[in-house]
Amino acid sequence: MKTKHIWKILLGCLFSALLIYFTLKQIDFKTSMEYAKSANYTVLIVAALIYVLTYVARSVRFCFLIMPIKKTPLFKNFPYTVLGFFMNNLIPLRIGEFIRAKVTGERLGISRSASLAAIVVERLLDITIFILFFFAVMYFLPFPDFIAKSFYLCAFIFGGLFIVLWGLAMRKEKTINLICKIPMPAKIKNLLLQTADKFISGLDVLKSKKIFVCSFAFSIAVWIIESSSLMIAASACGFNISLAGAAFTVIIIGIGAIIPTAPGFVGAFEFMGVAALSALGIDKDQAFSCIIVYHFIQLTVIATLGLSSIFLTRISFKDLFKFE
């Protein structure tokens, strides 16, 4: 299993290297660096501070997502939320989500399975808003036909997954009874029943319209804030894009995040970001300077918040990987 993961990591690094190569092939690196040096760093600090607010919004949203399980102060899970994103930037294969579920469960006094279920709903909310943003933006900006078809497919797949999870939340007892009827060793069945019971409990937010609407609203806020941060960063780099243009760029970069790459989405972020800004009519050299500056801002913010969270919560790196 470890060898398998190593090969996936190496494959991701190879993809990153190829994407970086194809990105640099399109631009004059020296000119791009000149653009980056001339950026307004005071405005970039503002962009960074606004980007921090995306994690504040994510933290509050997660508080609503776990509210049916346990009510907690609005910002109590903030360090555990940023910790998960920080670990995702360090480790490929989205292992940071499991670490976040573990730490959140332990620190907030809920089961890891319920915490993981809430994170799954959180990710589905992000994808849903992502898709809705796409359909809204496509009326103002042209998307290639293959991308539009891809989003229709994503809407179908993830819409179906939402229905499945909602069905599990509403039919918990029937699901548990169905598992009981499956022939398997008693030890495995008991473990599966316990995990299923706790996981489905984490989906209780889908049964409460009021709490779900609040979670949905904060999901919209997350992406609007992130788009605003990019819009301000672009201004600092010497060109202006609309909020719709920034949302378009965030969507295209998000598509790149699906590609298995090196930690921090290095390569995919730059390649897709330059492609998006170029489609908006921005010079590629200037677009690249903005994207690398903005990517640096994101990585710096999450690294600062992540390391601060580890220090303040007194979690050792060794403890993060203990899943007993």
N, C-alpha and C positions, 0 to 999 in steps of 0.2 A: 504493500500500500504506500509506503514511504517513497519507494522508487517511482511509483506511478505519479505521485504528487510532484516529485522532483522533475519528471519529464514534462508535466504540465507547466511548471514554473519556467523551465527552460524554453518551452514552446512559446509561452507568453513573452518572454524576453526577446525571442527571435522576432515575433510579430511587432513588438515595440521598436526594435532596431530597424526593421523594414519600413515601418510607418515614418520613423524619424528621417530615414534616408529619402523617402519619396517626398516628404515635406520640405526638407532642405534643398532638394533638387528643383523645387518650384521657385525658390526665393534667393535673393542676394543676402547672404548671412550678414555681411559687413553693414549693409544699408539698414537691415532690420535692427542690428545692435545700436546703430546711431539713433534710430527712432526710439528704442527702448531707453537709451541714456537721456533723451530729451523729454521723457515723460514727466508729467507734473506729479511728483511723489507725495505732495500734500493731499492731492485729490485721491491718489491711490490708497492712502491711509484711510480716507473716508470710505472707499470701496471695500477695504478690508473690514472695517468696523461694521458696515452694513452686512457683509457676508457672515460675520459672527452671529447676526440676528437670525440667520437661517437655522442655526443650531438651537437658539433660544426657542424659536417657533417649533422645531422638531421635538424639543424637550417637553414643551407644554402639550403638544399633540399626544405624545406618548403617555402623558399623565391621564389624558382623557381615555386613551385606548385601554389602559389597565384599570380605569375607575370601577368597572363592574366587579373586578376581582378585589381590588384594594384601593381605597382613597389615600392619596399621598399629596404632600405639598407640591405646588405647581413646578418648582424648579429642583426638587430633590433628586430627580433622575438625570439632571443635566450632565453631571460628570460621566455617568454611565453611557449616556447617549453619544457624547462626543468620543468616548473611549472606543465604542464600536466602530465609528467611522475612521478613527485614527488607526485602529488595527487593520481595517480593510485597506488602508493606504500602505501599510507595512507588509501585509500578508495577502497573497492572491487567493483565489477560490472562495472569496466571501466568508472566510473563516471568522472574520471580525464579528459577524452577526451572531455566531454561536457563542463567542466570548462575551459579547454584550448581553445575550440572554442569560448566560451563566452568572455574570457579575450582577446584573439587574435583579435577577431572582434572589441571589444570596443577600444582597444589600437591602432590598425592599421587602423581603420576607414573602415572596411568592414563588411558585414552582418555576423551574427553568423551562418546562414545556409550555406553561401558560405565557411566560415571558416571550418565548420564541414564537408562539402563535400571534401575540400582539405585534411582534416585529414583522411577521408575514403579512398581517393586515396593513401595517404601516407601509411596507414595500408596495403592496397592491394599490394603496391610496396614491403613492408617488407616481406609479405607472399610469393610474387612471387620470390624474391631473396632467401628467405628461402628454397623454393621448388627447385629452380635451384641449390642451393648449395648442397641440398640433392642428386640430380641426379648426380652432379659432384663428390661428395665425395663417393657415393656408388660404384664407379668403383675402389676405393682404399681400402675401408673398408667395412666389411660385415655388412649388416643390417638385422635384423629379417624380415621374409617374411611379417608378419602382419603390420610392420611399413612401408615397401615399398608399400604395397597395400593401406595403409592409405594416403600416400603421392600422389599416383596416383589419389585417390578420391578427395583429396584437390586440386590437379592441375585442375581437371575437374570442381569442384564447383567454385573455385575462378577465374578460367579462364572464366567461364560463367558469373560471376559477373562483371568482367572487361568488357566483351562484352556488357552487359546491360548498364553499366555506360557510355561506349563509345557511345552506341546508344542514350542515353539520351542527351549527350553533342552535338551530331551531329543532333539530331531531337528535339531540344528544342521547337520549335513552334508547332510541331505536338503533343508533350507531353502535352503542355499547352492547346491546343485545345481539346485534349482527356479528360482532367480534366474538361474542361468547359461543356462537354456533359454529365458528370456524374450527375444524379439527387441527389441533396442534398440541405440543407438550404443555403441561400445566404451568411450568415455570415461565415459559415464553409468553403464554397467554396472559398470565397475571401481570407481567411486565408491560405487555402491549395494552392491556386494559387500563392500568395505572397511567401510562403515558397518554393514551387517547383521552382519558377522563380529564387530565390536567390541561392537555393541549386544547381541547374543545372549550374548556372553561375560559381559556384566553381569548376565545372568539365571541364572548358574551357581548362585546361592544356592538356587534352586528345586530343584536336583539333590541338595542335601545336607540330609537330614532334620534332623540335629542343629543345623546353623547356622540353618535356617529356623525351627525351634522356638524358638531363642533370640531370633531377630528378632521372632517372633510374641509372645513373652512380654514383650519390651520395648514392643511396640505396645500391649498391654493396660495396661502400666505408664503409658504416656504419657497415656492417656485417664482412668485412675483418678486420676493426679496432678492433671490439669487439673480434673476434677470436684471433687476435694478442695479445690483452690484456690478454686473458685467457692463451695463450701459454707462455707469460712472467711470469704470476702468477704461473703457474705450475713449471717453471724453478726455481722460488724463493722458492718453496716448496720442491725442491729436486729431481724433475724428469723432463724429457723432452718429449714433444709431438710435432708432426709436426703441421703445420698450418691446414692441412687437418684433423688431429686428433682433434684440437681445434674447428674447424668448425663443426665436427661431434658432439662434446660435446655440443656446443652451440645449434645445431639443436635439440638434445635430450632434453635439458633443455627447449627449446622453446615449445616442445610438452607438457611438464609438466605445462607450463604456461597456457595451455588451461583448465587445471583442476581447478575448483573453489576452491580456498584455502584462507587462511588468508591473510591480506595485506602483500605486499612484496614478495608474492609467497613462503613464508616460508614453508618448508616441501617438496613441489614439486621440488623446485630448488635443494635441497640436495639429494633427492631420485633419481631423474633423472640424476643429475650430477655424483653421485657415480656409477650408473649403466653404464653410458657412458664411464667413465674413466676405470672402471673395464673391459669393453669390449675391451679396448685398451691394456689390460694386466697390468694395474696399480694396485698395492696392495690396497685393499679397505680402510684400515686404512689411508694410505697416500692420497688416492683419496678424502676421506672425509675431511681430514685436508685442502686440496687445495680448495675444493668446499666451505667450510664454510668461509675460508679466502677470497675467491674471491667474494662470496655473500656479505660478510661484506663490501668489497671494493665498490661494486656496490651500496649498500644501503647508505653507507657513502657519496659517490660522489653525488648521486642524492639528498640526504637530504641537503648536503652543498650547492649545486647549487640551489635547490628549495627554501630553506630558504633565501639565498642571493638574489634570484630574487624577492621574496615577499618584502624583505626589500628595495631593490634598486628601485623597481617600485612603492613602497608605496601602495601595495594592502593589504587590511585587509582580514583576514580569513572570516569575515562576508560577505564582498563584493563578495567573490568567489562563494558563494552559492545563490546569488541573480539572479534569472532568469526572472525578470519581463520584 
